[in-house]
Amino acid sequence: MVRYDAGQADRAEDPSVQLLRVSDASPRPYQRHEPESTVLYRVVADNLETFLAEARERHDNGLPKYVEKELRDYLACGILSRGYVLGICSACGRQLFVPLSCKKRVCPSCNARRMYNGAAHLVDHVIPDVPVRQYVLSVPFELRLLLAQRADAFTALTHIFIHQVFRWQRERAREAGLKRVQCGAVAAHHRGGSSMNLHPHVHAVLPDGVFQRAEGTHRAEFQRLPAPHGNDLVDIVFDIHQLFLRWLERHHLLRTRREEHVSNEAAERSALEACAEGALGLGGLITVRHPDRQVQHDATAQEFEYRAGSHRVGECEGYSLYAGDVISEGNPQARERLLRYCLRPPLSLERLSLRADGNVVYQVKATRHGKATERVMTPMQFMSRPVALIPPPRRPLWRYFGVFGPHCASRGCVVPAYGNPETTDGAERKHEHDATGRQGSGEASRRDGSTATTQAASATSNVQQPAADGSTACAARAGTAASAAAGNAVEPRKDRPRFSAPWRIDWATLLKRVWDIDALACPCGGRLKLVRLVTDEGEAREALCKAGLPANPPPVARARSPTFFDEPPPDWD
């Protein structure tokens, strides 16, 4: 396990630091991501209609509309016949078909793109180059279903958690003689555990100290604080328990002994609640021997996950607060890896497999000593778990607190200055405004100063951003992109300074940064330009047939009578 502290030197030479770093070799060519070949896609395509029909039959209203839309849009993610962005090489005329993505929260590909993009944005434009530490808050088993069903309760718990850590930091600052200090944090909500079980918890990244701004200065000065000990974490988690208990009482979510008139009969469950209760279970785990399989090491888990016996863990009333090792300043690679870990998707395609009998297997732990822990599920049981892990709509996946908040008056004194070559890698990461006034990030518009000659590419970059693994952003705003491309291009004003960095990194830059893939490089030595957005399926299939590519989308099985629900439902009491 790699530990980072203030005295650790020459971290860039550590092998674990270079695991997720771009290699020094020549860039790899772009290759389309093929979601139809994954186990998850096949299972969803074969059982989606059956699962939805069964949910409607067993429950009055079935699953919510947003859940059904998430699953259906996932089946269209990365499929060329559903739409694509056309890239053409100006030197040899070679065509590149880049598929559109769904941007849904159930899609592993889109979640991975969001993870890499979010971590890069936080490192470049939000979190300064100061020591940071990860905090992980886990909740009692009895509260997991409530937090999964009530987004306001999950939000309230997160606010209580972060502000209690802020309180502890301010107390340590006062003991050190510091006054008028400010704190900052970035917190991410997680709904699932490592075994696809429903396990709401919070990951937070905080500077290992406070910020203090002297009078007459523009930038705030960072003041390091001592590391938290076990007793400090116990005090923090005890206050979290007490404050959240009061919040539950105020919102009538806590049953007291005085409520004797409350009926003991269980209320009728909705389809989504039934999926959530099923995903809570920890059963179905088996240990399988794989003598021919090599030992698998997850370097990220070894660095950042909770380890038994750690002295920086506080537990109280079922709550658990873990404070990870500090990552010192001057190590942006490790800081970005930590943020990727905090924003990671709940589902890993590499751990998913199918057995010969049709059951779905999800590997929980890495293979060690020839053995691995796996969860075996029927297809219908498996379908309920991704459904339970889908977060509610219009709820952010991560939040900013303190000086990192967008409305904080002191934010500009702490975050990295936008446009500084030391923090943005020069013009390669700089984004321009397009004709509509929104933030554009097209590769062609960055290379060519004339926006009139790259209208389609600029409009495509604003709406149809390919993901980090080769797919592109959702085509929901295709009409807006088309209208922007059809309008007259206007040269962006360069005399007006920008005060905030664009959140979304264009797909070509992100691929180059993460995987060292130059998506716009042509084998002839030229450069590809994204010139056209195609969303009409008939037109897309005709073009794919001419190019000799598969023109028909993968089939989706019809609803059938399932034989997977013969067993009685589990007793959750």
N, C-alpha and C positions, 0 to 999 in steps of 0.2 A: 504494500500500500504506500503510495507516494504521499508524503506530507510536505506542506509548504509552510514556511515560517519566515520571519523577517531576516534571519541570518542565512537562509539558503542561497547559495550563489550558483551562477552558471546553470540556470534551470533549462535553458534552451537546448543544452546538450543531453538532457535526460531523455531516454527513449520514450517514456510515457507522454512527455510533452509533445512529441512529434507524431503521435498516433493519428490525430485529426488535423495535422498541418498539411498544407499543400506541398507536394513533393517538388524537388528541384528538377525532375525530369521534364521532357517535352510534354506539352499539353496533350491529353487524350482526346480522340475524336468523339463527337456527340453521337449518342445512340438512343433511340426512342425507348422510353419506359413502356413495358408491355404489361399492364395490369391484368389483362385477361388470362395471362399465364400463371398468376399467383393463386395460392390455395384460397385465400380470402375471397377473391372475386368468384371463383367457381362455387364456393359454398353459398355465397349470397345470391348468385344468379340461379342456382338450383333450388333454393329454399325460400326466397323472399316472398313470392306470392302465396306459398303455403303458410308461411309464418304470419303474414298479414291477415289471411282469411281465417286462420285459427284464432287470432287475437280478436277479430270482429265477432266470431261465433261464441267465444267464451266470455267476452265482455261487451257491454252495451255499445260503446263508441269506438272500440278498437284503440290503436295507437294514435297519438297526436299527429296532426298533419305535418309538423316540422320534422318529426322522426321519419315518417314515411318518405318525405321529400329528400331527406338526407340519404336514405338508403337507395332510392331510385337514381338520384343524381350521381351517387358513387359508381353505379353501373355504367354511366356515360363518361366517367372521368378517364382521360387518356385514350379514348377510342377515336381514331381518325375519322371514321364515317360520321361521327356526331359533330364534327367541325374541326378546323385547324387554322393555323397561321402559316402562310406560304412564304418561304424565304428563297431568294434567287441570287445566284452568284453573278455579279456583273461581268466577270471575266470569261467564264465557260458556260454560263447558263444553267448550271446544276440547280435542281430544285430540292428544297428541304421542307417536309411537312411536319409541323410541330403541333401535336394535339392539344386540345383545350382541357383544362382541369376543372374540377367541381368546386374547389375551395371550401368543402364541407369539413366538419369536425370529426366525422367518422372515417374519413379517408386517410390511410397511413401516408400516402404520398404527399397530399396537401398539408398534413400535419407536420411532416418532415420539412417541407419547404418553409412553413411558418416557424418552425423551431430554428432553422439555420438563419432565416431572415431576422427573426426577433433577437437572437443572440448577437448577430453582427451589429444590428442597430443599437442595442444596449451598450455594447463595448465601444462603438465609434462615437455615439452621440448622447449617451445618458450617464453612464457610470464613469467617473473620472479614474485616472490611474492612481488609485489608492488601494491599500489592503482591504480585501473584502472577505466576508465569512457567510457561509450558508447556515440557515436555521430551518429545521423541519418540525412542524407541529402535527402530531397525530392525535386523534380524538378517540374517546371510548367507543366500543362496538355499538352501544345503545344509541349513539347519536349519528351514526353513519347514514342510516336511512333518512333521517330528518334533514341532514345537510344535503343529501342528494336530491331530495324533493323540494326543499325550500331554499331558493337561491338567496333570499334575503337573510336567512340564518347563516349561510355560508359566508356571505359578505360581512355580516356583523362579527362573526368569529374572527375573520381575517383582520378587521379593523382593531378589534380588541387585542389580538396577538401582536400586531405591529406596534401599536401604541404602548403596550406594556414593555416591549423591548426598548422602545424610545425612552420610556421612563427610566429604565435601568441605566441606559447610556447617559442620560442627563444627570442622574445621581452620581455616577462615577466621574462625570466631568466636573460637578461641583466639588467633589472631594479633591480633585486635582487643581482646583482654583480657577477653573474656566467658567466664564459667564457668557450669557446670550449665545448659546451654541444651538446648532440646528442638526437634525438627523435626516437620513434618507433611506429608502428601501424600495425594492421591487419584489412583489409577491406574485406567485403563480398558483392557481387552483389546480389540483389533481383530483380526479374522481375515481381512478382505478389503481389497483396494486399490481404487483409483478405477476400475479397469476390470473389476471383478467377478473378479479373480484372487485366488488364495489367497496372502495376504501377512500373516502374523501380525506384529503390532507393538504397542507399548505407548505410550499417551498418558498423561502424568502432569502434574498441576497442583500446584505447590509454592509456598508463600509464599517471596518473595524475601528470606528472612532466617530468623531463629530466634526462639524465644520464651524469655523469661527471667522467672521469677517470684521476686520479692523476698520475704523473710520478712515475715510479718504482713500480706500483701496477698492478696486473693482473685483478682484478675485478673492474668494474665501480660502482661508488656510485650514488644512486638515490637521486635526489633533488626534493622535493615536491613543486608544484606551486599552487597559489591561484586558486579557481574554476572560470570558465568563467561566466560572467554575460550576461544579455540580450544585452547590447550595444556591448560587445565583439563579440557575435555571429552575430549581425547585420553587423558589420564591416567585419567579415569573409565571410558571405554569399554574401555581396555586391561585394567583391573582386572575389569570385567564379563566380558570374554572369558576371562581366566584362571580366575576363580571358577566360571563356568559350565562350563568345560572340566573342572575337577575334579569338579563335580557329575555330569556325564555319565559320567566314569570310575567314580565310586563306584556309579552305578546301571547299569553295564555297558551303556551306550548308545553307547559310543565304541569303534570297532574299531581296535585297535593292530596294529603289524606282527608282533607275537609270535603273533597268532591265525592261524596258518597252516592250522589244521585247519578253519577256517570254509569252508563250501561257497560257490562263486561262483554257484550257480544261484539265480535269483530265487525268492523265496517266493511262494506263491499269494496273490493279493490278494483282499481282501474288496470288496464293492460300494462301501462308503464310502471305502475307500482308493483305489479306482479313480476315484471322483469327485474326491477330493482331488488325485490326480496329474494328472487332466485340468484341474482348475482352476488348477494351477500354471503352465500354459503361458501365454506372453505372445504367442503368434502370433494370427493372425486379425484383426489391426488394419489398417484401411484408412483412407485420407484421402479424404473426400468434399467436393466443392465445393458450397456453398450460396450462390450469389451474391445470392439474394433474402432470405436470412436475416440478421437484424440481429446485431450483435456482442453476445454474452452475457457478462455480468460476474458472477462469483460473489464477492460482497463478503466472505463468511466465509473463502473460500479465500485471497483476497488478503491478509487480515489474519493468518491463523494458519498457513498451510501453509509448508512449507520452500521457501526461495528459493535458487536457485543463486548462488554467490558470497557467501553469508552468512559472516561471520567467527565466528559462534557455532555451528560444526559440528565435531564430532570423529569421525574415522573410523579404524578399526583392525581388521584381519583380517576385513573384510566387515561389521563392525558399524558403525552410524552413529547418532550421538547429536546431536540438534538442540535447541538452547535458543532458544525464541522470545523475542519482545519482552515486556517487563514491562508489566503492566496495573496502574496505580497505584491507590492507595486512593481512595475517594470516587467510583468509577465502577462501580456494580453492574450496569449494563446491559452494558458490555463484558465484565465478568467472567462474567455469565450466558451471553453469546454464546460465549465461549471454552469454557465447560463444555458447551454444546450441541454445539459442534464436536467436543469430545473424546468425547461420547456419541452421536454421530450414527449412524444405521443404515448398513449396508453397501450398501444398494440404494436407488437413487432412481427413483421411478416417472416422473419428468419426463424422464429420459434414455432410457427404454425405448420402443421402437416396433416395429412389424411392417412387413415389406416385402411387396410384392405376391406374391412367390414363397413366402411363408410363413416365411421366415427371421426371426430375432429380431435386432434391432439395439440395441446399448447404446452411447450416446455417451460417450466417455471424457473428452474435453476440450471446453471451451466453444468456440463458433464465433468465430473470429478471422480477419479478412481474407478472409471468404467461404469458409473451409475448416474442417472439423471432423474429428476422429479418432473412428472408430467401430469397435466390435467386432461382427462379423457371425457369428451362430451358427445352427445348425439347432435346432429345438425340443428334441431330445434332448440336444444339447450344452449348451444353455442350462439345462435342468433339472438337470444335474449341478453347476452352479456354486452356486445357492442351497443345495443339499444340502451341499456342502463347507463353506459358510460358517455352517452352523447350529452353534452351540457345544454342547458336551456338556451333558446335564442336571445340575442341582444344582451348577452352577458359577457363581459370581457374575460379573456383567459388569464390575463395578468394585470396587475394594478401597480400604480406608482404612489408612493407616500413621501411625505416630508418635502425636502428640497428637490426631489426628483419629480414631484407633481407638476403637471402642466400649468397650474394657476399659482404656483408659489412665486412670490416676488423675488426671492433670492436664487431662483433656479439658474439664471444666466451667470451667476457668480460661481457655480459649482460644476455644471456639466461641461464637457469638452466644447470648445468654440467651433461652430460649424464653419467649414471652409478652410480651416487650418490644414495645410498640407501634411502636418505630422499626425493628424488624427483622421484624415479622410483619404489619404493616398493620392492626393493631387486631383487632377481633373478626371481620373478614371472613375471615381465614385461620386462625382458631382452631378446633380440632377438639374435639369432646366425646366422652365415653365413652357407648357405647350400653348396652342392658340386659344384654348378655352380658359386659361388661367389656372388649371390644375397642375399638379406636379407630374412631369413626364420624366421618363428614364430610358428612352430608347437608345440602343447601341448606335443606330445609324445617325440619330440626331446629335449624339455626342461627338461622333467623328466628323460630321459634316456641319458646318455652321449655317448652311442654308436650310431653313426649316421648310421652305416651299417645295423643295425636291424630295423631302422625306415625310410628307404628310401622313401617308398610310403607316409607315413604320412608327412614327411618333404616336399616332392614335392607337396603334396596336400595343405599344409599350405601356400606355396609360391604363388600358383595360385588360388586355390579354397577356399577362405576364406568365411565361412558362415557369414551372416550379423547379426546385433544385435538382430533381431527379429526371428532368426531361419533359414533364408535362407543363401545361400553361395554365394561366388563371381562367376562371370561369367566364363564360360568354354571356352572362346575365346582362351586362351593360353593353352589348354589341351595338345596339342602336345608337348609343351615345358616341361610341368610337367612330361609327360610320359618319355621323353628322359632323364630328370634329374634323375628320379627314376631308370631307367634302367642302368645308368652309375655307375661307382665305386664311392663310398662315400669317401670323404677325410676329415680327422679330421680338423676342423677349427683352424687357427692359433690364439693362445691366447696371443702371445707376441706383437701383433700389436694393438695399441689403436684405438678405434673408435672415430671419431670427430663429428659424427652426429647421431641422433637417428632415427631409422626406423619410417616412418610415419604410416604405417598400423599396427594396433593392431589385433592379431589373434582373431577369432570369439569367442572362448571359454573364453578368458580373458575379452573380451568386454561384453559378456553376464553376466559374473560374476560381473563385475564392475558396470554395469548399472542396471540390473534387478535382480541380485542375483540368477541367474540361472546357475547351474553347469551342462553344457551340456554333459560333458564326465563322469558323475557319473552314475553308474549302480545300479539298485535296490538291487542287491546282495551284494553291497559293493565294487565291483571291479571298474576298470577304463576302459573306452572305448578307443580304438586306431583307428584312421583313417588309414585304410590300403589299400583302393582301390578307384580309381576314374573311374566312369562309365559315358561315354558320348554317347555311341551307344544306340539309342532309342530302337532297337529291343532287345538287351541284357538287357536293363533296364526294359522293360515291362515283359520279361520272369522272371526276378528275383522278380519283384513286385508281379506277379501272384503266385509264390511259397510262398511268404511271406504273401499272403492274403491281399495285399494292392491294391488300385485302379491303374490299369495299363494303362488306356486310358486317354489322356489329355482332358480337357474340350472342347466341340465343339465350333468352331468359325463360326458364321453365314455368309452365302454368301451375296454378294451384292444384294440389292433389290431396287426397285424404291421407293425413300423416299417421304413421304407426309409432310415433315417438312419444305420444302422450298417454300410453297405456298404463304407465306406472302412476300410483296415486301421488297427489301433490304433497310436498314435504310439509311437516308440521313445524311452523315457525314459532309456536308458543313454547 
